[in-house]
Amino acid sequence: MANESTEEALAVTDADAQHTRRQFLRNGVTAVTGVLASSAGLSAAAAQSGTTAKEGAAAADSALTIPSWTKQPGALVGSRPYGKPSEFESGVIRHLRKTDKQYFSSSTRSPLQELDGIITPNGLFYERHHNGIPDINPAEHRLVVHGLVNNALSFTLNDIRRFPSHSQIYFLECSGNPGYAVYGKTAAEVNGLVSCAEWTGVPLKTVLNEAGVKPEAKWVIAEGADGAGMTRSIPLEKCLDDAMLVYSQNGERLRPEQGYPLRLLLPGYEGNMSIKWLRRLQVADQPVHSREETSKYTDILPDGKAREFTFVMEAKSIITSPSGGQQIDGKGFHEIRGIAWSGKGRITKVEISVDEGKTWQPARLQTPVLSKALTRFLFPWEWNGEPVVIQSRATDESGYTQPTLESLVEVRGVNNTYHNNAITPWRIASDGKVTHARA
């Protein structure tokens, strides 16, 4: 059934693409013409009347004047041995929320509202640390596999890289993204603890098979080499499924803040379980109940009990444009854009509401639509200039649909910090200013 749902969703995606293009050509060309005319110092009406041809020609001549940067040689080849963004994009950086500063800068957030596509650049990939970033010499680093195995093994990085490699695109999300009762001003503040990359490494099952897992084994205890000694218990089934030992991200070696030289990656699971700076895998018959799975990363329910081992990050989406902190330039045609993801597999549907959740319309999913990866969605929209609340909701191949905050709180209460995948609403004022609707 999941495959059938995915195929149907992809079919709808293509149909929606055609609808989007037709609607844009029908409704958007006039608006775009107006924008172009405006940029030349003309109104759309004046441009259509033909009464300002001289002014239009003068504006065109001015726009075609050779700029100063074309009159001189550019930077020499090799002057930037490691490429960097343009200085005009210097404001596109990881975001540090005020509450993050209270915890000694333990996390920074991806600027979702500034990004396109599904791949997060390495320099903008979100961070979450529990005791800083260790400086590890890869030549001295070792990974030990022991416990309920036939052969305890110790691997160097070169040993790991000798195994057949595997690359896959997956998202990674902190379970505290965004927390509860947190209404950030921008998409980064609201949901910036999610990013997506192409990861390269070795399937974990390959290394476990090398060690030989004993029949009584049910869990794998992963430990990092950071100052926190970050430790999590992982079901053996996950380790033998899609788990990876990763040494490269987006084609280059891991950055120190992403676990250099070696990290664990558990696709679809909460980010803290993808242990960075991985040094030890102990195969066991029960979980270790570490600090990070008892006092931390458990979900406190209204009756005082706590949910433990809530690994999977459920379906979620957010509109990144227009979103908080942005300004819509006039009424008329606009494209609503955003991202959706689910730890249960592929996104099959994203719906958009432009009337505060009263009605919903399907958005177009931009290919590729991958399992446990960010998926881009697009929706053509005519804004009439009146105040409005826009929002998105995602459905994954399991049939699960992203909930409202009210329905989530009704079940889980407000004492919980983790696994808030509620719908994010943005309010657009008549002047085009966009803010969080719950702020």
Secondary structure, DSSP 4 states (H G I P E B T S, - for coil): -HHHHHHHHHHHHHHHHHHHHHHIIIIIHHHHHHHHHHHTT--HHHHHHTTTHHHHHHHHHHHTSPPGGGSS--PPTTS-SS----GGGTT---B--HHHHTTTS-EEB--GGG--SSPPPGGGS-EE-SS------TTT--EEEEESBSS-EEE-HHHHHHSPPEEEEEEEE-TTSS-SS---SSHHHHH-SEEEEEEEEEEHHHHHHHH-B-TT--EEEEEESSTT--EEEEEHHHHTTT-EEEEEETTEEPPGGGTTT-EEE-TTBBGGGS-SSEEEEEEESS----GGGTTSS-EE-TTS-EE----BPPPEEEEEES-TT-B--SSEEEEEEEEEE-TTS-EEEEEEESSTTSS-EEPEEESP--TTS-EEEEEEEEE-SS-EEEEEEEEETTS-BPPPHHHHHHHH-SS--S------EEEE-TTSBEEETT-
